[in-house]
Each structure stands twice: as structure tokens, then as C-alpha cells.
Amino acid sequence: MAIFRCNKCGYLTELATEAVGATLNCTQCGHPNSVHDTTFFVKKVLEKYFALLATQKRMQAEADSQEADAPALPQSLDGIDLYNTDLIATDLQHGPIHDWFEAQNIQFRPNHKAVDTTGFFDEVAVEMGGNYEIFKAVVEPIRQAQRIGKPGIYLNLSKRSQKEAQILTTFCRRLYDYAFVAKYFYQKEEKTIQLTLQSSQQVQRFFNGEWLEWFALMQVLDFCQKNRLNFSCARNLSLVFANEDIHELDVFFILNGNKPVCIECKTGEFRPSIDKYATLRKRLGLEKSQFIICVLGLTDEQASGLTSMYDLTFVSESRLADHLARLL
């Protein structure tokens, strides 16, 4: 048999042996991919699995051999699939961040699960953040329905272009495949979609804004991997200051062992929180460029103006990667 796996959307299916070697467009998203012999494909997957397993065992051995007060080593992303790994959901990976906060007499409480990308939150978040102008036609109705307790939403695509309708249909189908919605109905002739929403609190938090945290995290990881940077990252972490004040941060990371950066993500109203974030930046001792407020849909003009007015750096989701590059 032959196997077809889309490198873009993850769609997987078996084909007849005669298809081996051909390049076909994915039936879900249209992306072209090669068709492989099933045995060859499984062999490569196993090779990658055992390579990652060996890396994990080596990292555990290094951690076990360290002295109790020795600093943890920063994690490398070479050869790791960013969208399917739990290798960074460890105390070892969070070590440099722990040490940085400890030096400032601040307790750091990591959330390992928040950087585990073996689920689908990261993939869907990156897709949403990469083209939110289109996907907000689905995401915003879901948020509104969740807010008022409606069980589902109805989308009419008849006034959309064929291209946009196809993109939205594929996205909704992916939400169903990944269990972000409970049911999916598409009426081809009427060009309508009905989605029954999930009752899961994790999924509800995702659509209510947590997706932007995932998007920011993956932007950081992608940046570090492409530039071969040592790093330590955390998401959804808690801090306890010496006076027992408690703060939660969306995304925090350290580049090359000495460049701490905080990213706070906002999909809704952010203006009442500006003073709070400015005070927090000072308490953490971060430079203005190192404390980022990532606001969904912010225009370049708004971002520039707000950054000039306040001791914080404002960016939109589409400009976050550009600012990360400028930090180095």
C-alpha cells in the first residue's frame, strides 16, 4: 500500500500501491505532497521516534547527574518537530527561567502542560493567527456563542468568494477533526455550515483568547529553531513576589541565557491593563523592548503610537515575529 500525509494540515490516508512516487494535492487543503510506500514511511517515522527517545534519555541522564544547585541547561530545538513534542514540558527546560526569577527573589511556578505541543492547540492557533482576517468569521461567532451559552453557530458562506469559502470550509472541518467542535454539518448547495460547540473548558478558554498565547509561544519556538538559539520558555506561568503579590504571565522566555522577554496577549480590551503592565515591567527589571503587549488586530499606526506613549512595546500578532528578530 501507499500512504499520503499532508505536511501542511496533517491529513493522512492510504492509497493504492501504484500511487507511490506521485505528487498529489491534499483533498483537505490543496497542498501538494509526495506519496510514499507505507513501509518506507513507517520506517522513517520510527527512525525519528527513536532519535527523539535517545535525546530525551540523554537529557534525563544529564539532569540526574547535575548537582542540586547547578543551573539547568537551555534546550535546543535542532531536529525537533515543534508541533508534536513534550520535550520542552520539563523542569530541565524551565531551569534557566527558574534561576532568573530566583535571582530576583521571585518564586516561579511553571505550567508544564502549557508548553506541551503533542495536542492540536498549537497547530490551530498558528493557522488562526496567520490569517485572522478570514478566520475571525468562524472564531468570533464561536466566542459570542460561548459567552451567552448557545450550543452552536450557523455560517452562511454564499456571499464569500470561492477561495474564501473553501478556506473557511477546510478550517471548520479541521476544527471537527481535531475535536474543537462536537459536530460539523456542511450543506454544499446552500453553502452553509453548522457547528455544534464543545462543552470542554479547555476548548472554551482557547477560543476565548488563550489561542493567542499558543500562537505567541509557537512564534518564539519557530524563531529559536530557525536561528539555532538556546532558549528557555514558559507559558501560562505564575509568579509570587517577595511581598506575596501574585501575577500570571502569558509567555516568558530567555534567549541565549541572558535575554529575558515577556509577551502578554490580548484578543479583547487591553487599555485598562496598560498601567498594570507598565508597573509589572519595572518590577521585573525588563527593558521596554523586552515587555511586549501583543494585541490582536492592532494596526501598525496604533502599535507605533502606543509604544511611543507608554513604557511598553505594542505589536500585532502579524508583527510579533518581526519584533522578536529586532531584539537580537
N, C-alpha and C positions, 0 to 999 in steps of 0.2 A: 504493500500500500504506500501511498504518498501522503505527506502531511503539509498543510498550508497554515502558516501562522503570520498574522499581520503584525509588523514591528511597530505600527503606529497605534492601533486600537486594541491589540491583543486577541483579535478574533482567531479561533482555531477550528480547523475542520480536516477531515480525511478526504482524499481524492483517489481516483484510480491510479495505478502504478504508472500508466502511460503519461501522466502529467508531470513526472519528476523532471526537473530541469527547466520547466516552463516558468515564465513570469506572468502572473495573473493579478488583476485588480481585486482588492478586497471587496467582498459583497456588502460589507457593513459601512466602510468609509471611503472606498475607492482607491486606497493607497496601493501602489504596485509592490509585490513581494515575490520572491522565488519559491518554487515548490520543491521540497526536499524528500528524499527517501526516508521513510519512517525510522528505520534502523539507524541511519546516519544522524538524523535529528535527535533521537533519544540518546545516542552515544555522546553527542556534543553537549546536551543538557546535563548528562551525568558527569562529564568531564568538568563542567563549570561548577556543578554542585560539590564535587569532591575537592575542587580547588578552594572554594569558599569555606568548606568544612575544615580543611587543613589550616587556612588562615585564621579561622575562629579558634581552633585548638592552640595555634601558636600564640595568639593574643592572650588566651586564658593562661597559658603557661608563663608568659611574660608578667601578667598581672599577679599570679601566685608567687612569683619569685621576687617581687618588689618588696622593699621594706615597708613597714606600716606607714611611715611618714614620707615615703618617696612620692613625687608627683607622677600622675598618670600620663602616659604618652598620648600625644594627639593622634587622631585616627587619620588614615589615608584612604582615599576613595578609589585608588587605582584598581581597575578590573571589577568593580562592584556595580551591580545593577541598582541604581538609585531608587527605582520604583518597586523593588521587591527584595528588601533586606531588613533584617533585625539586628545587624551587626553594629549599628550605632546606638541601639537601645540598651546600653550597658553603662555600668559605673566607670569603667575604664575610659570610654569615650567622653563622658561628662567630667572626667577628672580635672582637666585644666580650668574649667568654669568653676568647679567647686573650690579649687585653690585660689582663684582670682577673688571670689567673694569672701573667702575665709580671711584673706589678707586685709580686707576692709572691714572685718568684724561683722559680716553679714552671713546669716545662715542661708544655704541654698538647698532647696528641695526639688529635685528633678522629677520629671514625669516621663519615665522610660517609654511608656506606650505611645506618647505623643510624637516620638520620632521613629516609630516602627512603621515602615512603609510596605509591609507584606500584605496589607489590605488594599482597598481601592480609593481611599480618600485622597491620596496624593495625586493619582492619575486624573481623577475627575476635577480636582482643584486646579491643576495646571491647565487642563483644557478650558475650564471656565475663565481663568484669569488671562489666558492668551487671546480670548476674543469675547470679552464680556458684553460688548455692544450687541452681539447677536444672542448670546446665551441668557441674557437677562430676561428675554421673552419667556423663558421657562423658569428661571430661578426666582424672579420677583413674584410671580403668581404663587409659587410654592411657599415662599416666605409669608406672603399675606394669608394664604390658606391655613398655614400652621398657626399663625397668630390668632386667628378667630376660630380655630377648631374645625375647619371644613375638612371633609375626608378626602377630597381630591380636587383636581383642576381640569379645565377644558381649554384646549388651544385650537384656534382656527388659523390655519396656515394658508387659506385661499388667496389672501392678498399679498403673500410673500412671493418673491421670485423663486424660480425652480431651485436655484442653488441654495438659497437660504432655507427653503422648505426642506431640502434634502439634509442640510447640516443639522437643523433642529430635530428632524425625524430620527436621524442617526444618534444624536445626543440623547434623546428621550429613550430610545431603545437601549442605549448603553446604561442609562440610569436603571432601567429594569433589569438588564443582565447582571449588573453589579449590586442589585437589591437596594438601591437608593429609593425606589418606589415599589409599592407592593403589586400593582397591576398596570398594564400598558395596553391600550386599545388604539389602533390606527385605522381610520376609515379613509381608504385611498381615494374614493370618488369624491367625498365631501372635503378631503384634505383637513381632517380634524384628528386631534389626539386627545385621549382621556387618560389621565394618570390618577391612580389611587395612591395616596401618600402612605409612607411608613409611619408607624407609631413609635419606632425606636428613638430614644432620646439622643443617641449619638448622631443619627442622621438629621434630626431636627436641629441640633446645635450646628451641624455642618452647614446647612442651608441658611441658618440664621446669622452666619458670619464667620464661623470657625474655618470655613473653606479658605478664606484669605490667609489665615495663619499657615495652613498647609501649603498654599501657593508660595508664600514668602520663604518658608523653610526649603522648599524644593528649588527655588531660585538660588538660595545660598549654597545648597549642596551641588547644584549644577555648576555654579561659578567656581566652587572649590575644586571640583573634579576636573573641569576644563583647564584650570590654571595650575593643577597639581599642587594645591596648597594644603598644608597641615591645618587642622581645624578642630574645634570642639563646639558642638551646637546643642541647644536645648529649645524645646517648645512647651508652652503652657506650664512654665515653671513658677515656683513660689519663692519669695524672699522674706526673711524675718530680720529686721534691723535690730540694732542694739537696744533701742527703746521699745522693742516688741511691735513696732509697726509692721504690718504685713502687706506686701504688694505682689501682684501677679504680673508676669511679663509674657508677651505673646511668643516672641522669638529672640533668643540671645545666642551669640556665638563669638568665638575668639579665633582670629586668623593668625597663622604663623606664630602662635604662642604669645603674642603681645598686642593684638589689635581687637579689643572688645567692641562689639556692636549690638545695639538693641533695636528691634523693629516692633513697633506697635501697629496693629492692623485695625482699620476702621471701615466697615461697609455701610455705616449709617452716620448719624450725627456725631461729630468729633469736637466741635468748637467748645462745649462746656468743659472738656478734659484738657485743654491746652495748658492751663496753668498747672494742673496736677502733673502733667508730663514734664514741664519745664523744671518744676521743683525736683522731680524724681531724677532727671538727668544730672542735676547738680549734686544730689546726694550720692549718685553712683560715680561721680567724677568723670563723666564722659564728655568728650568734645561735642560741639553742636552737630558735626557731620556724622558722629557715631550714634546718635539717637534719632532714629528715623520714624516718622509717622507716615505709614503707607495708607492712603485714603483712596478707596475705590472710586474711579471716575473723575478724579481731580484733574483739571486742565493744567497744562504747563504754566500758563499765566498765573493761575491760582497758587500752584505749588511754589513758584518763584516769589510771589508776593508774600505768602505766609512765611516762607523761610526767611525773608528779609525782616519781617515784623517780629518774629519770635526766635528764641534761642533753641530752636529745634529745626530739623530738616524734614520738609514735607515732600513726598513723592506720590505719584500714582502707581497703580500696580504695573502699568506698562513701562514705567521709567525706573523701577526698582533695580533691575539688573544693571542699568547704566550707572546708577549711583554707587552700587557695590564695586563696579570696575574703577570708578574715580577714587574710591577710598584707598586703593593701592597705587 
